[in-house]
Amino acid sequence: MLKSPEEVHPRKAFGWAARDTSGVLSPFKFSRRATRDEDVAFKVLYCGVCHSDLHCVKNEWGISQYPLLPGHEIAGIVTEVGSKVTKYKVGDRVGVGCMVGACHTCDNCKDDLENYCAKGIQTYNSIDFDGTKTYGGYSDIMVANERYIIRMPDNMPLDAGAPLLCAGITVYSPLKYYGLCNPGMHLGVVGLGGLGHVAVKFAKAFGLKVTVISTSPGKKQEALEGLGADAFLNSRDMAEMEAAAATMDGIIDTVSADHPLLPLINLIKTNGKIVCVGAPEHPPQLPIFPLLGGRKTVAGSMIGGLKETQEMIDFAAKHNILPNIEVIPMDYINTAMDRLVKADVKYRFVIDIGNTLTPA
């Protein structure tokens, strides 16, 4: 039976939550658990706004439980650690991404793939092991088991670093797993939004040739000059698409809007791979003959395990990979969500929790 955190947890907290499918967020008082032996508590300073936050506040995936307090790109400063915590101390710069729990006994967990654990607990809109609902990072404080805490390197700004905890690992993990990170490879990146622009940055750091594939010709200059992509394809220009046929080793498809896969399949070489990390509302058609004819793969990937997330953050710090962000005050969040619907952001909103979240 679902328990109210306010009935179980003693630590008073404050944030912004949605109450219904309108998705409108407003001030919300709630409770966090006391710091357990293996827990880390931290003051939230910044929280990224992910497109999945928008889906969830409006219940577009049909799984939302209200009140819903989003946010899974959370960064801040440690304020308290449990008696058995060994990795962190008060004052450390830390973050929490999309997960706060897993079974730790299944094969996925043993392989550092907690993100694929069937009993995984999401940072918000999930049920914790104590029966209470989880609340996310649009809030003043966060508490999580230390194995779900990510250390933020000293040279990484917390505002720009926060979105890496979702957007960064979402593109880094498939590049690594599917072998699309070897210098000299040619990678296509479909969509130049919150995920796509980070994918370009990681791919260039790996030494890849990068082509941005977009329906928006107006993004060409930004892709080439602003982000350092090597080429740009207007996916609505059939001549351009045909000229690029069978030239790419792989594609990272970041688009969450409905779109056809066949034009993308035609772009990859024999043995090429398309990895989908966006989540369109409707299932795409999967043409089989073009796959058979080139031993091609269409695959998927969802964030990454905690070990790989730390690896990604450290790699990003080493190579100065940071998302392009627009920092906003907490009370701007509903306007930001409206703009997100229109893709009117370059390329990630980040809420300045520390300076602008004030109790009602």
C-alpha positions in Angstrom: 0.0 0.0 0.0 1.3 3.4 -1.0 2.3 5.4 2.1 2.5 9.2 2.2 6.0 10.4 2.9 4.5 12.9 5.3 3.2 10.0 7.4 6.6 8.2 7.5 9.4 10.7 7.1 10.5 13.4 9.6 12.5 15.8 7.5 10.5 18.8 6.2 11.2 19.6 2.6 9.9 22.1 0.0 9.6 22.1 -3.8 7.3 22.5 -6.8 5.0 19.7 -7.9 2.2 19.0 -10.4 -1.2 18.1 -8.9 -3.0 16.8 -12.1 -2.7 16.2 -15.8 -2.6 20.0 -16.5 1.1 19.7 -15.7 1.0 23.0 -13.9 3.6 23.1 -11.1 3.2 25.1 -7.9 4.8 25.2 -4.4 4.6 22.0 -2.5 5.5 21.0 1.1 6.5 17.4 1.7 8.9 15.3 3.7 12.2 13.4 3.1 13.5 10.5 5.1 16.0 11.0 7.9 19.6 10.2 6.8 20.1 6.5 7.2 23.4 4.7 7.9 24.3 4.5 4.1 22.6 7.7 3.0 23.9 11.0 1.8 21.8 14.2 2.3 22.6 17.3 0.2 21.3 20.8 -0.4 20.1 21.0 -3.9 21.6 23.9 -5.8 20.6 23.1 -9.4 18.3 20.8 -11.2 18.0 20.3 -15.0 14.7 20.2 -16.8 14.4 17.0 -18.8 11.8 16.4 -21.6 10.7 13.3 -19.6 9.7 15.8 -16.8 7.3 17.3 -19.2 5.9 13.9 -20.2 5.4 13.0 -16.6 3.8 16.1 -15.2 1.2 15.8 -18.0 0.9 12.0 -17.6 1.6 11.5 -21.3 3.0 8.1 -20.6 0.0 7.1 -18.4 2.1 6.2 -15.3 2.1 9.5 -13.3 1.0 9.6 -9.7 0.1 12.9 -8.2 1.3 15.0 -6.6 4.4 14.6 -8.8 7.6 16.4 -8.1 10.0 16.1 -11.0 13.7 16.4 -11.5 16.4 13.8 -12.0 19.4 16.0 -13.0 20.2 17.1 -9.5 23.4 18.8 -8.2 24.3 20.2 -4.8 26.5 20.2 -1.7 26.5 17.4 0.9 25.1 18.5 4.3 25.0 15.1 6.2 26.3 11.6 5.7 25.2 8.3 7.5 27.5 6.5 9.9 28.5 3.8 7.3 29.1 6.2 4.3 32.7 5.9 3.1 32.8 7.8 -0.2 31.5 11.2 0.7 31.7 13.9 3.4 30.0 17.1 4.3 30.9 19.8 1.8 31.4 17.5 -1.2 30.0 18.4 -4.6 27.6 15.7 -5.7 24.7 14.8 -7.9 21.8 12.3 -8.3 20.5 11.2 -11.7 17.6 9.1 -12.8 17.8 6.3 -10.1 17.8 6.0 -6.4 17.4 2.3 -5.8 17.6 -1.2 -7.3 17.6 -4.8 -6.0 21.5 -5.2 -6.1 21.1 -9.0 -6.5 20.0 -9.6 -10.1 22.3 -10.2 -13.0 21.9 -6.6 -14.2 22.8 -5.2 -10.9 25.8 -7.5 -10.6 27.0 -6.2 -14.0 26.7 -2.6 -12.9 23.6 -2.2 -15.0 21.2 -1.0 -12.2 19.4 1.0 -14.9 18.0 -2.3 -16.3 17.0 -3.8 -12.9 13.4 -4.9 -12.9 13.0 -3.6 -9.4 14.8 -0.3 -10.0 13.5 2.8 -8.2 13.3 6.0 -10.1 14.3 9.4 -8.6 10.7 10.6 -8.8 7.2 9.1 -9.5 8.4 5.7 -8.2 7.8 3.7 -5.0 10.7 3.3 -2.7 11.4 0.1 -0.7 9.7 1.6 2.4 6.4 2.0 0.5 6.6 5.8 0.0 6.6 7.7 -3.2 9.8 9.2 -4.5 10.1 13.0 -5.1 12.7 14.6 -7.4 15.0 17.5 -7.6 12.7 20.5 -8.0 13.2 20.8 -4.2 15.5 22.1 -1.6 17.0 18.9 -0.2 17.8 15.4 -1.5 18.5 12.1 0.3 19.8 9.0 -1.3 21.9 5.9 -0.7 25.5 6.6 -1.3 25.8 4.1 -4.2 23.4 6.4 -6.1 25.4 9.6 -5.4 27.7 10.8 -8.2 30.8 12.8 -7.4 30.9 16.0 -9.4 34.5 16.9 -10.3 35.9 20.1 -8.9 36.4 21.7 -12.3 32.8 21.0 -13.4 30.3 23.8 -12.8 27.2 22.4 -11.0 24.7 24.2 -13.1 26.0 23.0 -16.5 27.0 19.7 -15.1 23.6 18.7 -13.7 22.0 17.8 -17.1 24.8 15.3 -17.8 23.3 13.1 -15.1 20.5 12.2 -17.6 21.3 13.7 -21.0 25.0 13.0 -20.7 24.7 9.3 -19.7 21.9 8.7 -22.2 24.2 9.4 -25.1 27.5 8.3 -23.6 26.4 4.8 -22.7 25.2 3.7 -26.2 28.3 5.2 -27.8 30.5 3.0 -25.6 28.4 -0.1 -25.6 27.7 -0.3 -29.3 31.3 0.5 -30.2 30.5 3.8 -31.8 33.4 5.6 -30.0 36.4 4.6 -32.0 38.4 7.5 -33.5 37.7 8.0 -37.2 34.2 6.5 -37.2 31.4 8.4 -38.8 28.4 9.0 -36.5 25.1 10.6 -37.4 23.2 12.4 -34.6 19.5 12.7 -35.3 18.0 15.8 -33.6 19.8 18.8 -32.2 18.1 19.3 -28.9 19.0 18.6 -25.2 20.3 15.1 -26.0 21.6 15.6 -29.5 23.8 18.6 -28.8 25.5 16.6 -26.0 25.9 13.6 -28.2 27.8 15.8 -30.7 30.1 17.0 -28.0 30.9 13.5 -26.7 31.4 12.2 -30.2 33.8 14.9 -31.1 35.7 14.2 -27.9 36.0 10.5 -28.9 37.5 11.6 -32.2 34.5 10.9 -34.5 33.4 12.5 -37.7 29.9 13.8 -36.8 27.0 14.6 -39.1 23.9 16.2 -37.5 20.6 15.1 -39.1 17.7 17.4 -38.6 14.4 18.5 -40.1 15.3 22.1 -39.3 17.7 23.7 -41.8 18.0 26.7 -39.5 20.1 24.6 -37.1 22.9 24.1 -39.7 25.0 27.0 -38.6 24.7 26.1 -34.9 25.6 22.5 -35.6 28.7 23.3 -37.7 30.0 26.5 -36.1 28.6 26.3 -32.6 29.0 22.7 -31.8 31.8 21.6 -34.1 29.9 19.0 -36.2 31.6 18.1 -39.5 28.5 18.0 -41.6 24.7 18.7 -41.6 21.9 16.8 -43.3 18.4 18.2 -43.8 16.4 15.0 -43.5 13.6 16.5 -45.7 16.0 17.1 -48.6 15.9 13.8 -50.5 18.9 14.7 -52.7 21.1 15.3 -49.6 19.9 12.1 -47.9 20.6 10.0 -51.1 24.0 11.5 -51.4 24.8 10.4 -47.8 23.5 6.9 -48.2 25.7 4.1 -46.7 28.3 6.6 -45.4 27.8 6.3 -41.6 29.0 3.6 -39.1 26.3 4.4 -36.7 23.5 6.8 -35.7 22.3 8.0 -32.4 18.6 8.9 -32.7 17.6 11.3 -30.0 14.2 12.4 -31.4 11.1 11.8 -29.3 8.6 12.9 -32.0 7.2 10.3 -34.4 9.5 9.9 -37.4 10.3 7.2 -40.0 13.3 4.9 -39.6 13.8 3.9 -43.2 15.7 7.1 -44.3 18.0 6.6 -41.3 18.6 2.9 -42.1 19.6 3.9 -45.6 22.3 6.2 -44.2 24.3 3.5 -42.4 26.9 1.2 -43.9 26.8 -2.6 -43.9 26.9 -3.7 -40.2 25.9 -0.2 -39.2 23.9 0.5 -36.1 21.0 2.9 -35.2 20.6 3.4 -31.5 17.3 4.9 -30.4 17.4 6.9 -27.2 14.4 9.1 -27.8 10.9 7.8 -26.9 8.3 8.6 -29.6 4.7 8.4 -28.6 3.8 5.8 -31.3 5.8 2.7 -32.3 7.8 3.3 -35.5 7.5 1.1 -38.5 10.6 -1.2 -38.8 11.3 -2.1 -42.5 13.0 -5.5 -42.4 14.4 -5.9 -45.9 16.9 -3.0 -45.6 18.1 -4.6 -42.3 18.6 -7.9 -44.0 20.3 -6.4 -47.0 23.0 -4.8 -44.9 23.2 -6.8 -41.7 22.1 -3.6 -40.0 21.0 -3.1 -36.4 18.2 -1.0 -34.8 18.7 -0.9 -31.1 17.9 1.0 -27.9 19.5 2.2 -24.8 18.4 3.8 -21.5 20.7 5.9 -19.4 23.5 3.8 -17.7 24.6 2.2 -14.5 26.1 4.1 -11.6 29.7 3.1 -12.4 29.3 4.2 -16.0 27.6 7.4 -15.0 30.6 8.3 -12.8 32.9 7.4 -15.7 30.9 9.7 -18.0 31.1 12.6 -15.6 34.8 12.2 -15.2 35.3 12.0 -19.0 33.2 15.1 -19.5 35.2 17.0 -16.9 38.5 15.9 -18.5 37.4 17.0 -22.0 35.4 20.1 -20.9 32.1 18.7 -22.2 29.2 20.7 -20.8 25.6 21.1 -22.1 24.5 24.5 -23.3 22.1 25.7 -20.7 19.7 28.5 -19.8 19.5 29.0 -16.1 16.0 29.9 -14.8 14.4 30.8 -11.5 12.1 28.3 -9.9 9.0 30.3 -10.5 9.7 30.3 -14.3 9.2 26.6 -14.5 5.7 26.6 -16.1 6.9 29.0 -18.8 9.9 26.8 -19.3 7.7 23.8 -19.8 5.6 25.7 -22.4 8.8 26.6 -24.2 10.0 23.0 -24.0 6.9 21.9 -25.9 7.9 24.3 -28.7 11.6 23.3 -28.5 12.4 26.9 -27.6 15.5 26.3 -25.6 19.2 26.0 -26.5 19.5 23.4 -25.2 18.7 22.6 -21.6 16.9 24.5 -18.9 18.5 24.4 -15.5 16.6 25.6 -12.4 18.7 27.7 -9.9 17.2 26.0 -6.9 19.7 27.3 -4.4 19.0 31.0 -5.1 15.4 31.0 -6.2 13.4 28.3 -4.4 11.7 30.1 -1.5 9.1 28.5 0.8 5.5 29.7 0.2 
